[in-house]
Amino acid sequence: MREAIIVGNWKMNKNNAETQAFFEEVDPAAVSDKALYGIGAPFTDLKTALDNAKNLIVAAENVHFEDSGAFTGEVSVPMLEELGVKYCIIGHSERRQMFGDTDETVNKKAKKLLAAGMTPILCIGETEEEYDAGKTKDVITSQLNGSLADIPADEYKNIVIAYEPIWAIGTGKSASVEIAEDCCRLVRDVVRDMVGEEAAEAVRIQYGGSVKPGNIVEYMAQPDIDGALIGGASLKPDSFLEIIEKTK
C-alpha cells in the first residue's frame, strides 16, 4: 500500500522566525502511521525548518540540474544535500509559466535528484483554456512523457507526481473530487503505459489546487489520490494542523 504524502508549499512566504514558530507549533502533531506530512519552504528558511523538524519532512521549492556553475541565483542538489534536504518540488506551474522551466529541464532536475537519493515532487497540470478545450489528457500525457523521459521503472517508487490543474491554484476554485480522481487515475495510466504496472502502482500521486481542511478528506478517500500539495492552507498553523488531524 502506498504511503500518503501531504506537503504544504509555502512559495515566497515566511522568514526564519515565522518558520521556527510554525514548526514548533505544528511538528509535534505531524505523526501518523498512514501518512507523511511536510513543508516546502523557501531556500532561506530550509535550515531553520530542518533544525526544527522531527516529524515533518522538509522540501526545497526548486533546484538547478547542474552541480555548480555560472547560474546566478540558483541552488544545486549538492547544496541541498549538505543541508540534509531529502525532498524537492520541481516543475511547479509558476516555475514553468514565470521562470522558463520546461519538460526538458524538469527531467534533468528529476534525474539529478534521484541520483542523489532525493525525492522529486514533480508538478504537472493544464491551464483553464486547455481544460475547457478538452486537452487535459493531451497535456498530462505530454508533460509526463517529457518530464519523466528515460527514468527507469524501478525509480518510480521514489517519485511523487503532483497533479495541479493551473486553474485551481490560488484561485479559490478546486477540481471536483471526480475530476481530481479521474486526472490522477490518468496520471497513473500514463505511467503504466510508459514503464509498466509495477511502477504505476508504486508511484505516489498528489492532487493540488485550493486544497483545504474542508475538502481534504474527500480527496484523500479516492483510490488514485495518495496525497496533496497544499498552498494557502499550509501557511497558517491552525489550518495545516486541521488537515493533519483530518487525515491521520
Sequence and secondary structure as in RCSB ss.txt:
>XXXX:A:sequence
MREAIIVGNWKMNKNNAETQAFFEEVDPAAVSDKALYGIGAPFTDLKTALDNAKNLIVAAENVHFEDSGAFTGEV
SVPMLEELGVKYCIIGHSERRQMFGDTDETVNKKAKKLLAAGMTPILCIGETEEEYDAGKTKDVITSQLNGSLAD
IPADEYKNIVIAYEPIWAIGTGKSASVEIAEDCCRLVRDVVRDMVGEEAAEAVRIQYGGSVKPGNIVEYMAQPDI
DGALIGGASLKPDSFLEIIEKTK
>XXXX:A:secstr
   EEEEEE  S   HHHHHHHHHHHGGG   SSEEEEEEE GGGHHHHHHT SSSEEEES   SSSSSS TT  
 HHHHHHHT  EEEE  HHHHHHH   HHHHHHHHHHHHHTT EEEEEE   HHHHHTT HHHHHHHHHHHHTTT
  GGGGGG EEEE  GGGSSSS    HHHHHHHHHHHHHHHHHHH HHHHHHSEEEEESS  TTTHHHHHTSTT 
 EEEESGGGSSHHHHHHHHHHH 
